Amino acid sequence: MKKIAILTSGGDAPGMNACIRAIVLTAARFDIEVIGYAHGYNGLLNQEYASLRPRDVHNIIQRGGTILRSARCDAFKSENAAQLAAQHLNTLGIEALLVIGGDGSFRGALHLSQFWQGQVIGIPGTIDNDIVGSDATIGYYTAIETALESIDKVRDTADAHERVFVVEVMGRHAGFIGLHAAVASSADYVVVPELIKDTKTELNAILSQLDEIKRRRGHCSYVIVISENLWAGGATELATILHKETQLECRPVILGHVQRGGSPVSQDRLLATKLGAYAVEEAIAGKNRIMVGEINQQPVSNELASAWTNTKSLDGYLVKVQTDFFNLSKQP
Ligand code: F6P
């Protein structure tokens, strides 16, 4: 193998740079040239690329974002786009394309492989952690830390003013960030897609817990963590409803893209380093249409499509503990 290419696509995630570095350094060991496409699949279509040498990835492991830039690329869904990309890859003599991103980016890679003979390999990079085939995705650990740090701060002001706060976290349609940040911050209530019954039931549960806490403590500082895309009107609407129902002071906090930024924590740097190195080794071994991941600390590879044909479950024991604590807090 002489030449491979990489791109970062979809929502950026802390640790993508660490992964790029690992790919470039591992490829250098085997004398393989690495081409980096800028702006995700857009760069592949518009021929925005540069050769990446070991010196280009010096001192980037600690940086958030991605030196290659990222983007979502709807245009890539068409046959014409994939054919054009295949043509560009062939002209440059690229033998394998490594895509760091989420399931949408993996779908793009599989689509490309219908029109291109080279190998495609996905590396899971998304804060959402919603990809089966890897215990964690690159960026997820940092996003939890960022959310946690923010919720701890919200808790301080909630206590000081005896207020209710509804904190909305990212995750697209998955509750990994929500559940983990909520448990680690001892939030009073958590609403995530995998566990939500219906909004009315959740609202009643919150109201009865609020009542009990107020009765017991004589005041009420209360923090709810809620996943995005779950409640019509999100945290803002829920805070308004809670104020109307309880007359307590309620405030929404939407953490938003803050969760995507920042220097990656050590777990993300290590995961990204392992997956980047492993992806190159799998490319050299001739693997195609796979995604790499880590399960129980072992690098593994699976069919690319398995990333979205299966659904990843929340940590069942953590859910049980959170539920047990919630039930305890309702007891008089
Ligand atoms: O997939 C990562 C993610 O940050 C999701 O958590 C979120 O729903 C989405 O991307 C936001 O996308 P955008 O940056 O395009 O608004």
Residues whose N, C-alpha, C, O or C-beta is under 5 A from the ligand:
A	BS01	F6P	G11 T126 D128 M170 G171 R172
